[in-house]
Amino acid sequence: MAARDHDKQEGGSSGGGFFSSIASSISNFGTAMHKSVNGLLGYEGLEVINPEGGTEDAEEEAHRGRWKQELMEYSHLLDLADECEDPYMRLVYATSWAISVYYAYQRTWKPFNPILGETYEMVNHGGITFIAEQVCHHPPMSAGHAENDHFTYDVTSKLKSKFLGNSLDIYPVGRTRVTLKRDGVVLDLVPPPTKANNLIFGRTWVDSPGEMIMTNLTTGDKAVLYFQPCGWFGNGRYEVDGYVYNAAEEPKILITGKWNESMSYQPCDMEGEPLSGTELKEVWRVAAPPENDKFQYTYFARKINSFDTAPKKLLASDSRLRPDRYALEKGDLSKAGAEKSSLEERQRAEKRDREAKGHQFTPRWFDLSGEVTLTPWGELEVYQYNGKYTEHRATIDALDTVDEVDIKSIEFNPWQYGNISAE
């Protein structure tokens, strides 16, 4: 594998685009960690660190209310993939986008389990419209859809975990598809598993050793990247190496870097060695965080929970409106715990009432497709976007005027729609 010359490079790509997932979309492993720790909110007494010595206090992190992932801060990479003529560079861009997500994962703590029917929406932020919905409570499943002029992004997410005493193995039983609009190319992503270490004793940290595979289902080309496991004294942590292969499984481009810093690429020969006359070029770098930001959140990440980014006529099911989340953001742990218990009791009462009437919950924005896809960790029932949110948003946007409403006064209510059908 090529030497890590990219560690010495300066500068990098500028950020662009937007994608922010509801806590349950893609990365629900915070739920699993919360259940394993079994504290008030899953945080008391825990320190989140990385093996290289950086420390983060989990309880302070929880106080900030940061419980969503920056899953498409670097969506401009997918825009580049759509515009790219070279089929192998297309995978370089798309895979680098997939790797960029992991910078957020190293400090993921989610204080509350999602409520059935809970949503998260963003409209035309950085050109992207996004909706996610909690579609099932047991097992926890969510679905998400994002779209801009260059791509659509669709995901069904369900997790399988294995508790190992002081650690937790998390297997991403999900399906992630990106469709590039210009040529109709469909990309399929299989992420590596994740391991949460020292959940009960010691300092907690997260690693994702294993393979990430992104396949161009249209051409058969694919990228296979290996996330190095963390060794003693942090050796190897964050390092990612691999290749883009053609349909005949011949290496075409090598990719190397660190998922918490940057990724670079270089054309290679049939043996996987760098081609003479070429150089290692950086394709992605983590955006600089605001000065003196203890938790290393980028400017982009700071907007995720903000009501400033909420669309007109925000859905009452939107996670920003959760009273427990808002109380936690204000640092009121006692109220946050009480609000959390109240929401969970309302969810149980809704379930009892629904079952007594012989009804079953039906998601509003996603339909069960009937398709079952096979993942490395089990079968998955796929939910597909039904287009109703696009219609809903078009109706809102077509109104000449929209009554000004204090968003914070809207009561969180994921049960308002009557999304039920007869058994």
Buried (B, 14 or more C-beta within 10 A) or exposed (E): BBEBEBEEEEEBBEBBBBBBBBBBBBBBBBBBBBBBBEEBBBBEEBBBBBBEEEEBBBBEBBBBBBBBBBBBBBBBBBBBBBEBEEBBBBBBBBBBBBBBBBBBBBBBBBBBBBBBBBBBBBBEBBBBBBBBBBBBBEEBBBBBBBBBEBBBBBBBBBBBBEEEEBBBBBBBBBBBBBBBEEBEBBBBBBBBBBBBBBBEEEBBBBBBBBBBBBBBEBBEBBBBBBBBBBEEEBEBBBBBBBBBBBEEEEBBBBBBBBBBBBBBBBBBEEEBEBEEEEEBEBBBBBBEBEEEEEBBBBEBBBBBBEEEBBBBBBBBBBBBBBBBBBBBBEEBBEBBBBBBEEBBEBBEEBBEEBEEEEBEBBBBBBBBBEEEBEBEBEEBBBBBBBEBBBEBBEEEEEEEEEEEEEBEEBEBBBBEBEBBEEE
